[in-house]
Amino acid sequence: MTIETGRSGARGALVFNNLFEAPSSAQVLSIRTSSLATRTSLNTLDPLRRISDATLNRIRQELPRTNVIGALTVFDVGQGEAIGLIGGGHVSCYFDFGGGVASNRKTFPTRLKRFCLCNQPPIILSHWDHDHWSSEGRDIRVHARTWIVPRQSVKSSKRAPHHSALIGSIRASRGTILVWPRKVAVKKFGQVVIQQCTGSSKNSSGLALSLLPPKRVSGKPALLPADAGYGDLPRYPKSGDLDAIVCPHHGGRSNSPSVPHPPGRSYRRLFYTYGKGNSYGHPLTKTYQNHHTAKWTDKRVKRPPPDQLARNTADRNRLGLGHIGFDWTTSKSLAKMLCSVKRSLDVQQK
């Protein structure tokens, strides 16, 4: 493709120099098909190709072992996802480390400058969409951490040059990349259960996570499926088996023929991770209506609902932040569980 920047017209285009800057206008002057050799080379480009699958013992060594995980915090990162598993007053592990970028970069909260890394948490990456890992460019300290990632070798989930840049940054910072073993469907590591999703797209072929409540604490697991649908999990979740769910795909389309009902207890939560005014129109009306019908009550459907269980990262507080969370162990604000580095990251709703 040949373009001329600074101009727009009938064959206009937007050019993004990176994930975090506003695009510039350009006019497309010509388009030609790349050579077969070029296409073949691009199709075989995969920075994970020379990295072997990790062993389960190696992954176990990196996941939380000493701190009891009593809560989770769903961070407001705009149109994207970053979830902290909270133990010992700090984030013990992240599930995804993303945020709003490119056409959705303005959805990222200006107040959020740094993440909690004082407990040296590993990062479990659900899949390779940039809204699930791109905040590594906002807090580059995370490059030195351990990343547990899916291989995702299906045709529709090829990695691109910007993935090579991420992997190169991790290696340059002496971080660690552990590739989930492709033949392992489900594995429990203490309270953390990692699942290999069964779909064939980038969204549906990555990793999902279930978080079990601490020992001697009454409760049921929390499900974090990222962009995969309920039907992409190795086992379809049963009604009454989950105290909390992060809604699949930010409330967008997913392989979810039915929605599991919450258990019959007072404290349950459904989380939507999206940025207000995002380019995808998340959450979709059909999605939150289906979850409301399945008794994850939502004020968007019925005002006021008898007991609103749905929470949204897009609903920001006076500080301009919409962090939300779930806590099995206390009725106090989750903000008190966060370390001093994150005092500005007060959790809005429990």
N, C-alpha and C positions, 0 to 999 in steps of 0.2 A: 504494500500500500504506500502510495506517495501522498503526503499531506503538506499543507502550507499553514503554519500556525498563525494565530492572530486574525484569522478570517473565518467567517461563517457564510453559509449559503445553502442552496438547495441540497448539496451533498455535505452538510455540516457534520462535525464530529466533536466530541469532547475528549481531550487528552489529559490523562492523569499521570503526572510525573512520579508520584508515589501515593501511598495509601492515605496520607494525612493532609495533603494540600488540596486546595480547590483546583478544579480542572481548568484548562485553557481551551479556548475555541480554536477550531481548525477547519479547513475546507479540504475535502477529499478530492485530489486531482486525478488519481488513477488507482485501480485495484487489479492485481494480477495473481494468479494461482501460484503458490510456491512450488518449487521442484519436488519431485518424489523423494530425492535424497534428503532434502530439508525436512519434509514432513516425517519421513522415517526417523530421522535423528531426533526431532522434537518429541515424537511419540515414545521413543525409548528413553528420553531424559527422565531420570528418577534419582534424586539424591539419596534415597534410602536403599538403592539397589545393592550397594556394597556393605550395608549394615545387616548383620544376621539378626534373626529373632532373638529376643532376650529370654533367659530362663525365668521360670516363675520364682525361683529362689532369689534371683537378682532383683526382680521387681518387688518382692516382699521386703527386702532389705531397705528399700527406698520409701516405702509407705509408712504412715504413722504407726508407731508401736507402743509408745509409752503414755502419750496423752489420751485421755478419754475424749472422744468427739461427742460433744453434747448438743451441738447446734450446727446449722449451716446458714451462711449469709449469701444471698443472691445480690450481687453488686449491680448498681446502676451504672452500666457502661454504654448507655444509649442502645443503638440497634446492634446487639451482640450478646455475648454471654461470658460471664466470669463468676464462678461460685466458689466460695471458701468453706472448707470444712473446719469448724472451730473447735479447738481443744487446748486446754491449758491457758486460756486467755489469748491465744493467737490463732492465725490460720495455720493449720497443720498440713493441709493439702489443698491445692486448687483443682477444680474440674473446669477446664477451659480458662483461657486468659485473653479474651477477645474484647471487642468494643466496636463502636460505630466508626467506619472508615469510608473513603471514596465518596460516593454520592450521599452516604449517611454519616459523614464525619461530624456534621453539626449536631447530631443527636448525642454525642459524647459530652458528659458534664464538665464544664470548665473548672469546677471546684476539685475534681479528682486529679491529683498530681502524682501520688505514689501509692503503691499497694503494700500490704503487710507481708514482709519477707523475713522478719526477725527470727522466725522459727525454722528458716531454711526449708520451706515447703516444696515438695515436688509438684509438678504440674501434670495432670492427666488430660491429654488432648482428645476430645471426642472425635473430631474429624478435621479435614484440612481446609475448610472454608475460612477465609481470613477474618470474618467477624467473630471467630472462636479462638483466635490466637494473636491478633494484631496488636494488643496492648503491650506486647513485648517491645514494640517500638516507642512506647510512652514511658516505660520503666525498664530500661535495658539491664538492670541488675538481675532480672529473671533469666537472662542468657546463661548465667553461671549455675542455674539450678538443674535438677534432673527432670527430663521430659519423658513421659510414657506415652507413646504415640501409636496409632493404628497404621498398618501398612497400606491398606486400601489400594489394591492393585487392579481393580476393575477399570474398564476403559473410560467410564464416565468420571473417574476420580483421579486422573493423572495430575501429578504435581507440576507446577510451573516454576519459572525462574525465581519468583519471589519466595517460593518455598525453599529453594536452594539457598537463598540469602538468609532466611531464618535459621536453617540447619547449620549453615556456615558460621553464623554469629554465635550459636550455642557452642560449637566446637572451638571457635576462637577464644571464647571466654572460659574454656575448660569445663563447660557444662556436660551433661550426660544425656544421650538419647537412647532410650530403651524401646525397641519395637515390640509391640504386643505379639506373642506367638500365635500365628494364624490358625492353628488347629485347636486352640483352647476357646471354648464357647462361653463358659462361665467359671469364675474363680473367686473365692472368698479370701480376703486378707483382713482378719479381724472384723472390724465394722464395715469395711469397704468391700463391696462386691462389684467386680468389673465384668461387663458382658460384651461379647462380640456380636454386633448386630448382623442380621442375616440378609439385608437388602442388597441391591446391586448398584445403587447410585451413591454419590459422595455423601449425601445426607444420611442414607440408610445403611451404610456398610462400615461405619466407624465403631466407636466404643460408647456404651452407656454405663451409668453407675447407679448402684443402689447403696444407700447409707443406712445401716442398721442402728437402732437406738442403743445407748450404752447398756452394759449388763446391770441387772437389778433396777432398771428403769422401765416402767410400763410404757409400751408404745409399739408402733409398727414402722416399717422402713419408709424412707423418702426415696423417690425415684427421680433420677436426673437423666432423661433420654437424649438431651441435646436436640438435634434436628431430626432424629429418627422417630418414627411413629411407634405406637404401642405394638403394632403388628410386625415390626422389624426386630423386636426383642426375641431372644431365644425362647422365652416363656411369656406368653401373653399375661399381663397382670390381672389378677382376679379382683373383683369388687370386694371391698372391705379389708384389703391387704396392705393399703398404703395410707400413712398419715399425711404425707405431703407429696406433691408432684410439681416439677417444673414442666409446664405445658410444652409438648413437642413443638419444635420449629417456631418458637416465639409466638405461638398461636396461629401459625400459618398452616398450609396444607401438609398432611402427613398420612402415612399408611396406618390409619386408626379406625377400623370398622366400627368399634364400640369404645366407649369410655368407661373405665372401671369406676364404680361408686366409692365414695369415702366410707370409712368405718363409722359406726354409730357412737362417736365420742365428740366432745365439744371443741377440742382443739385440733383442727385440720387446716391445711393450707394448699392452695393451688397458686403457682407463681407464673406470671407472664413476663418474659424478658424481651423488651422491645424499647425503641426510642420513639418518642412522640413525633409524628409527621414523617415517619420513615417511608422510603420509596416503595416498599412492598405492601403497604396497607395492613401490616400486622398490628393487632391480632384480627383475624377475619371474623366477621359476624357469625358465620356458621360454626366456627370452632368454639367461640365462647358460649354460644347458645347451646351447643351439644354438651359442653361440660356443665353448664348450669342445669340442663335437664337431667344430667347424671348426678345432681345434688352437690356439685361444687358451686355453690350459690355465688352469683355475680351481680353487682349493682347495675351493670350495663343492661341487664335483661329485666330485672325487677327492682324497682326503687321504692322503698328500701327493701332489700331481701331480708328474710327472717334471721339469717345468720350468714353474713358475707364471708366466704372462704377465699375468694379470689383476691390476689394482690398483684400490683403492676409496678415494675421499675420505672415506668414513665410518669408515675404520680409522684412528683418531687416535692420535698418539703421546703421550708423557707430558706434553707441553705443551698437549694438547688440540687439536691440529691434524693434519689428514690430507692436507696438500699432497703431490702426487705429480707426477712429471715424466719427461721423455724427453730425452736429450742425445746428439746425434750425435758430439760432439767430445771428450768426456772421460769417464773412468770415475769422476771425483770427485763428491762430493755436489753436487747442484744448488744447495744452500743457498749455496755460495761464489760463485755467479753473481749472487746477489741483492744489491741495494744496501743501504746501512746503514740506510735508513729502514725496511727490512723485516727487520731482524735477528731479530725475534720470529717471522717467518714461515718457519721452517726447513722445508725439504722433507723429508718423511718417507721416501719410497721413490723409487728411480730405476728 
